[in-house]
């Protein structure tokens, strides 16, 4: 019941804020920095936000703190470069009240993404608006410098060796590679310092590694249950572990569970999520869902669309729709796995496959999942477009003949008798047909008259013929 009331209050507060912003910042284009390169997409993104249009593109700096495995604190888990402070060199309080938080917030309110915020900018430019991390901070309470959210990624302890992952996020991979990862710096003093901030939190997020295998997380959950039981606890699990201890925490706390599933095919799942078992994960997923239903919280499925599983993504969305699970898509950057590594032909195949897939969209969650899927599709289209344009630019599709090339060269030398005679001799008894690309034609137009004259004066006919062949095949006139 408490969660239902919270959801109603949240919905009402969001609608009021959206109406207020639409009036205050109309039109939003007037409030966007004129130096922004892709201003149109930023305007579109603003209209997609639940709070409506607002010049400040992200509120993470003053509403959130993220702690990584090395002790670094940043505004969110995607900004790894603008370090606000480092534990234990600075206390949590020193980090929270640092000037660096104010600085980053001011820059983002001027739409400056240059201080570690390129991830969200890239998604905005790709028009994957639902995937933009910044939107998650729009509805968090503004509490001055007191954060409304803390994100904990404190340890890499994990039982899996996912093929797109690395030793920084998996102790199993580190062990397989015989790499020693320095132990995290978080201790009892860190827990003690958290007590000042936990009562103010709306949300606490726990990442890994595998959260259910990280001991300090249970200690933080104990503090939350004691000091702020209303706090929403979000965690991302690989879904391989469920026991009575976990069940007791989920029943006591205000947990929102995210389960990572990248395939519903047992063999492909096992290949991607090494050391895991799909049947066991699905069984645990429905155990989480049962508790979630009783607590009026929700389950989400996080998917990593990759070259290895792109064809399965629509089926996972369908699975989520059928079971009232929210779906989220992570952008994978790992070379050899990232969809952005695909060539234009494969990207076009993915786009057409996704466009032609039919979903059952009955219900709010299914409609919302379709929206997220369509944003993923838009992102892939944005990856495809420049690759397709580059391919078209280099595709040999303009029919030329030896006679056309001869006339071009004659025109270049301005009908100089000596040079013209050599060009005529060069093309004697040739009537070949070939194809140039836009790039070839551009290089042809850029051909310097002095380079052509030098070649004609100093090279034999055989050398010149080789030079012409090289240009026809590779678009390169110089040696």
Secondary structure, DSSP 8 states (H G I E B T S, - for coil): -HHHHHHHHHHHHHHHHHHHHHHHT-SGGGGS-TT-TTHHHHHHHHHHSTT---S----HHHHEEEE-TTSEEESSTT--SS--EETTTS-HHHHHT-HHHHHHHHHHTTT--TTT-HHHHHHHHTT-GGG-GGGGGTTS---TTS-SEEEE------S---TT--TTT-HHHHHHTT---------HHHHHHHHHHHTT-SEEEE-SS-GGG-HHHHHHHHHHHHH-TTSEEEEEE-S----HHHHHHHHHS-EEEEEE---SSHHHHHHHSTT--HHHHHHHHHHHHHHHHHHT--EEEEEE--TTTGGGHHHHHHHHHHHT-EEEEE---STTT-GGGS-HHHHHHHHHHHHT------SHHHHHHHHHHHHHHHHHHHHHHHHHHHHHHHS--EEEEHHHHHHHHHHHTTT-HHHHHHHHHHTTT---EEEE-HHHHHHHHT--HHHHHHHHHHS-HHHHHHHHHHHHHHS----
